[in-house]
Amino acid sequence: MTRSAIAHVMVQAARKAARALSRDFGEVEQLQVSRKGPADFVSAADRRAEETIRSSLERARPGYGFLMEEAGVIEGDDKTHRWIVDPLDGTTNFLHGIPAFAVSIALERDGELVAGLIFNPVSNDMFIAERGKGAYLNDRRIRVAARRGLDIAVICCGVPHKGRGDHGRFSRELSALMPRVAGIRRTGSAALDLAWLATGRFDGFFERGLSPWDIAAGLIIVREAGGFVTGYDARPATSATSDIVAGNEMLHPQLLDVLVKA
């Protein structure tokens, strides 16, 4: 894979932040037994990673705006470009020493996603895509799986937790889906869920209540890998879509149909 200038900028920013996150992740296990616990430490690690990414991207592309999980909206002089950044997607996993978390960076141009990157520092898996150029994992071209029926599909989902989401609705969706599929998984990182869908590890994905930084990079990676991501209304998802359903050409409509009817 020959990386464009913008892809190179994203990779450099992600790797710089990931080096610090990897060091911090190594400390979490020791902090688990402390009286205070690791929560404050992890929050600080999240903020530091976001600041590192912002600084790196600003130096490379002065004037671009930002939408970031911690800092929120940062207006830039260049109104046509905006970075969408989640410095640590899978914070709860990180907090508990579970090695499934990611740095997520996407770029919008005139409101359209044009590039996305998802990087897991623990596995060193770098997923990246640019509009019209395909999706890649560590420089290897990737495609969504070709499975055609829910009965042989592994579906990933987000699970609403304490204080968030409609638990009853999710239970109905899950009850409708479980008898139809080969397996259901929950990883704790929407960014990785979408990246793993793009490379064929999962066959479908659904989750409600997502934020732009959770999904922006994953949307373009899945689409460039040949997959489909929509809202529950079947319209193509954007970074502003909070409830999404994803899959390949055959499975996406089947999965959507089960969820909507539930």
C-alpha positions as CSV (number, residue, x, y, z in Angstrom):
1,M,0.0,0.0,0.0
2,T,1.3,3.4,-1.0
3,R,0.1,5.9,1.6
4,S,-1.1,9.4,0.7
5,A,0.2,12.4,2.5
6,I,-3.0,12.6,4.6
7,A,-2.8,8.9,5.5
8,H,0.8,9.4,6.6
9,V,-0.2,12.3,8.8
10,M,-2.9,10.2,10.5
11,V,-0.6,7.2,11.0
12,Q,2.1,9.4,12.6
13,A,-0.4,11.0,15.0
14,A,-1.9,7.6,16.0
15,R,1.4,5.9,16.6
16,K,2.7,8.8,18.7
17,A,-0.4,8.7,20.9
18,A,-0.3,4.9,21.0
19,R,3.2,4.8,22.4
20,A,2.1,6.6,25.5
21,L,-1.1,4.6,25.8
22,S,0.8,1.4,25.7
23,R,3.0,2.5,28.5
24,D,0.0,3.6,30.5
25,F,-1.8,0.3,29.8
26,G,1.2,-1.5,31.3
27,E,0.6,0.4,34.6
28,V,-3.1,-0.4,34.8
29,E,-2.6,-3.9,36.2
30,Q,-0.5,-2.6,39.1
31,L,-3.1,0.1,39.8
32,Q,-5.9,-2.4,40.0
33,V,-4.9,-3.3,43.6
34,S,-4.5,0.3,44.8
35,R,-7.0,1.9,47.1
36,K,-7.9,4.7,44.7
37,G,-8.0,2.4,41.7
38,P,-7.0,3.2,38.1
39,A,-10.0,5.4,37.0
40,D,-8.3,8.8,37.5
41,F,-5.1,7.4,35.9
42,V,-7.0,6.2,32.8
43,S,-8.9,9.5,32.4
44,A,-5.6,11.3,32.4
45,A,-4.1,8.9,29.9
46,D,-7.2,9.5,27.6
47,R,-6.7,13.3,27.8
48,R,-3.0,13.1,27.2
49,A,-3.5,10.9,24.1
50,E,-6.1,13.3,22.7
51,E,-3.7,16.3,23.2
52,T,-0.9,14.4,21.5
53,I,-3.1,13.6,18.5
54,R,-4.4,17.1,18.3
55,S,-0.9,18.6,18.4
56,S,0.4,16.3,15.8
57,L,-2.5,16.9,13.4
58,E,-2.4,20.6,13.9
59,R,1.2,20.8,13.0
60,A,0.7,18.8,9.8
61,R,-2.6,20.5,8.8
62,P,-2.9,24.0,10.4
63,G,-6.4,25.3,10.3
64,Y,-8.4,22.1,10.2
65,G,-11.2,21.9,12.7
66,F,-11.7,19.1,15.3
67,L,-14.5,17.1,16.9
68,M,-13.0,15.2,19.8
69,E,-14.4,13.1,22.6
70,E,-12.8,15.1,25.4
71,A,-12.4,18.6,24.0
72,G,-15.6,18.7,21.9
73,V,-15.8,21.0,18.9
74,I,-12.8,23.1,18.0
75,E,-13.4,25.4,15.1
76,G,-10.6,25.8,12.5
77,D,-9.9,28.5,9.9
78,D,-10.4,25.9,7.2
79,K,-14.1,25.3,7.3
80,T,-14.0,22.5,4.7
81,H,-12.0,20.0,6.8
82,R,-12.6,18.5,10.2
83,W,-10.8,15.8,12.2
84,I,-13.0,13.4,14.2
85,V,-10.9,11.9,17.0
86,D,-11.4,9.3,19.7
87,P,-8.0,8.9,21.5
88,L,-9.1,5.8,23.4
89,D,-12.1,3.9,22.2
90,G,-12.7,1.1,24.7
91,T,-11.9,3.0,27.9
92,T,-13.6,0.4,30.1
93,N,-11.5,-2.3,28.6
94,F,-8.4,-0.2,29.2
95,L,-9.5,0.4,32.7
96,H,-9.8,-3.3,33.4
97,G,-6.6,-4.3,31.7
98,I,-8.4,-5.9,28.7
99,P,-6.3,-5.5,25.5
100,A,-9.1,-4.4,23.2
101,F,-9.0,-0.7,22.7
102,A,-8.1,1.6,19.9
103,V,-7.1,5.1,18.7
104,S,-9.6,6.3,16.1
105,I,-9.1,9.2,13.7
106,A,-11.3,10.2,10.7
107,L,-11.2,13.2,8.3
108,E,-14.2,14.9,6.9
109,R,-14.1,17.1,3.8
110,D,-17.2,19.3,3.2
111,G,-19.1,17.0,5.6
112,E,-18.1,13.7,3.8
113,L,-15.8,11.2,5.3
114,V,-12.7,10.9,3.2
115,A,-10.3,8.9,5.4
116,G,-10.3,6.8,8.5
117,L,-7.8,5.0,10.8
118,I,-8.3,2.6,13.7
119,F,-5.2,1.4,15.6
120,N,-5.0,-1.2,18.4
121,P,-1.6,-0.5,20.1
122,V,-1.6,-3.9,21.8
123,S,-2.0,-6.0,18.7
124,N,-0.3,-3.5,16.5
125,D,-3.2,-3.8,14.0
126,M,-3.5,-0.7,11.9
127,F,-6.8,-0.4,9.9
128,I,-6.9,2.5,7.4
129,A,-9.0,3.6,4.4
130,E,-9.3,6.5,2.1
131,R,-12.4,7.2,-0.1
132,G,-12.1,5.3,-3.4
133,K,-8.8,3.6,-2.4
134,G,-9.9,0.5,-0.5
135,A,-9.4,-0.6,3.1
136,Y,-6.2,-2.1,4.5
137,L,-4.9,-3.9,7.6
138,N,-1.2,-3.4,8.1
139,D,-0.8,-2.7,4.3
140,R,-2.8,-5.8,3.3
141,R,-6.1,-5.2,1.4
142,I,-9.1,-6.3,3.3
143,R,-12.7,-7.2,2.4
144,V,-15.8,-8.0,4.4
145,A,-16.7,-11.7,4.8
146,A,-18.7,-13.3,2.0
147,R,-21.1,-15.2,4.2
148,R,-24.7,-15.1,2.9
149,G,-26.9,-16.3,5.7
150,L,-27.5,-15.3,9.3
151,D,-27.4,-18.9,10.3
152,I,-23.6,-19.0,9.7
153,A,-22.9,-15.4,10.8
154,V,-21.2,-14.1,13.9
155,I,-22.8,-10.8,14.9
156,C,-21.2,-8.2,17.1
157,C,-23.1,-5.7,19.1
158,G,-22.9,-3.0,21.7
159,V,-24.7,-3.7,25.0
160,P,-26.4,-0.8,26.9
161,H,-25.1,-0.5,30.4
162,K,-25.8,1.3,33.7
163,G,-27.5,4.6,33.0
164,R,-27.4,4.4,29.3
165,G,-29.7,3.0,26.6
166,D,-33.0,1.2,26.4
167,H,-32.4,-2.1,28.1
168,G,-35.8,-3.5,27.3
169,R,-35.5,-2.8,23.6
170,F,-32.0,-4.3,23.4
171,S,-33.3,-7.4,25.1
172,R,-36.0,-7.7,22.5
173,E,-33.5,-7.3,19.7
174,L,-31.2,-9.8,21.2
175,S,-34.0,-12.4,21.8
176,A,-35.1,-12.0,18.2
177,L,-31.5,-12.4,16.9
178,M,-30.1,-15.2,19.0
179,P,-32.0,-18.1,17.5
180,R,-31.1,-16.9,14.0
181,V,-27.3,-16.6,14.1
182,A,-24.2,-18.7,14.7
183,G,-22.9,-16.4,17.5
184,I,-23.1,-13.0,19.1
185,R,-20.1,-11.1,20.5
186,R,-19.4,-8.0,22.5
187,T,-15.9,-6.5,22.5
188,G,-16.4,-3.1,24.2
189,S,-15.0,-1.0,21.4
190,A,-17.3,0.1,18.5
191,A,-14.2,1.2,16.5
192,L,-12.7,-2.3,16.7
193,D,-16.1,-3.9,16.0
194,L,-16.3,-2.0,12.7
195,A,-12.6,-2.7,11.9
196,W,-13.1,-6.4,12.5
197,L,-16.2,-6.4,10.4
198,A,-14.2,-4.8,7.6
199,T,-11.6,-7.6,7.7
200,G,-14.2,-10.5,8.0
201,R,-13.8,-11.4,11.6
202,F,-17.4,-10.4,12.3
203,D,-20.2,-10.6,9.8
204,G,-22.5,-8.0,11.2
205,F,-22.7,-5.3,13.8
206,F,-25.4,-3.2,15.5
207,E,-25.4,-0.7,18.3
208,R,-27.5,2.3,19.4
209,G,-26.5,5.5,21.1
210,L,-23.1,6.0,19.5
211,S,-21.2,9.3,19.1
212,P,-19.4,10.5,15.9
213,W,-16.0,9.7,17.3
214,D,-17.0,6.1,18.0
215,I,-17.9,5.4,14.4
216,A,-16.5,7.9,11.9
217,A,-13.3,6.1,11.1
218,G,-15.1,2.7,11.1
219,L,-17.7,3.9,8.6
220,I,-15.3,4.6,5.8
221,I,-13.2,1.5,6.6
222,V,-16.2,-0.8,6.4
223,R,-17.5,0.8,3.2
224,E,-14.1,0.7,1.5
225,A,-13.9,-3.0,2.4
226,G,-17.2,-3.6,0.6
227,G,-19.6,-3.4,3.5
228,F,-22.8,-1.4,4.2
229,V,-23.5,0.7,7.2
230,T,-26.9,2.4,7.7
231,G,-29.2,3.7,10.4
232,Y,-32.2,1.7,11.5
233,D,-34.1,3.6,8.8
234,A,-31.9,1.9,6.1
235,R,-30.4,5.3,5.1
236,P,-26.6,5.4,4.7
237,A,-25.0,6.2,8.1
238,T,-23.0,9.4,8.6
239,S,-20.8,10.4,11.5
240,A,-24.0,11.9,13.0
241,T,-26.0,8.7,13.0
242,S,-26.2,7.3,16.5
243,D,-27.9,4.0,15.9
244,I,-26.2,1.8,13.2
245,V,-26.4,-1.6,11.5
246,A,-23.6,-2.9,9.4
247,G,-22.8,-6.0,7.3
248,N,-22.0,-7.2,3.9
249,E,-24.4,-6.9,0.9
250,M,-26.3,-10.0,1.7
251,L,-26.4,-10.0,5.5
252,H,-27.0,-6.3,6.1
253,P,-30.7,-6.3,5.0
254,Q,-31.3,-9.6,6.9
255,L,-29.9,-8.3,10.1
256,L,-31.7,-5.0,9.7
257,D,-35.0,-6.7,9.1
258,V,-34.7,-8.8,12.3
259,L,-33.8,-5.8,14.4
260,V,-36.5,-3.5,13.1
261,K,-39.2,-6.1,13.5
262,A,-38.0,-6.7,17.1
